[in-house]
Amino acid sequence: MDIECKHLKKCGFLIKYKEIMHVTCKSFINDYCKGPFTDHCKRNMYLKEKGKLPPDEMLPV
């Protein structure tokens, strides 16, 4: 079963960095946007706490 963040389509980090081939960005996306650490994403925590999307540059870790 694939895991996918419910905010994937509006995530500024994913939109901005999904095309970057850097292994670190790919790893974050695979783990936090489309993988087992989706529930631990700091971007989701920020959204839940502040009620607004975090800055695009904010990492999910």
Secondary structure, DSSP 8 states (H G I E B T S, - for coil): -----TTGGG-HHHHHHTT---HHHHHHIIIIISSTTGGG-HHHHHHHHHSS---TT----
